[in-house]
Amino acid sequence: MKEIDAPTGYIDTSIALYQSYEATDMNSSIDFLNKVIISEDDFQWLNDIITIAKAYIYNRYNETELENEHINSFLKNQPTLLEPEHLISFGLLHYQETIKNKANFI
């Protein structure tokens, strides 16, 4: 099979998210996400997808301090939130809706 010289961050993020959703503990969930490498050629908002996914995982395990830390980091980069179509693709639209009241809309 011919090797493709293209960014893989989108698919790698997608796979890692769904693996993290199926993991049986918080540390394993976070580890899947930490292994994703977003290159310069990838969509840089994928880093924000990973951040909000981590916040969601911390929420699932009632780690409020870590969740808020990641929400704040996410909102620093995405003050008006991410487009819904991106979040739908990664299974995170429902979670972004829960933090919507913290966003800065223009």
HELIX and SHEET records of a PDB file:
HELIX    1   1 GLY A    9  GLU A   22  1                                  14    
HELIX    2   2 MET A   26  ASN A   34  1                                   9    
HELIX    3   3 LEU A   46  ARG A   60  1                                  15    
HELIX    4   4 THR A   64  ASN A   77  1                                  14    
HELIX    5   5 PRO A   84  SER A   89  1                                   6    
HELIX    6   6 LEU A   93  ILE A   99  1                                   7    
HELIX    7   7 LYS A  100  LYS A  102  5                                   3    
END                                                                             
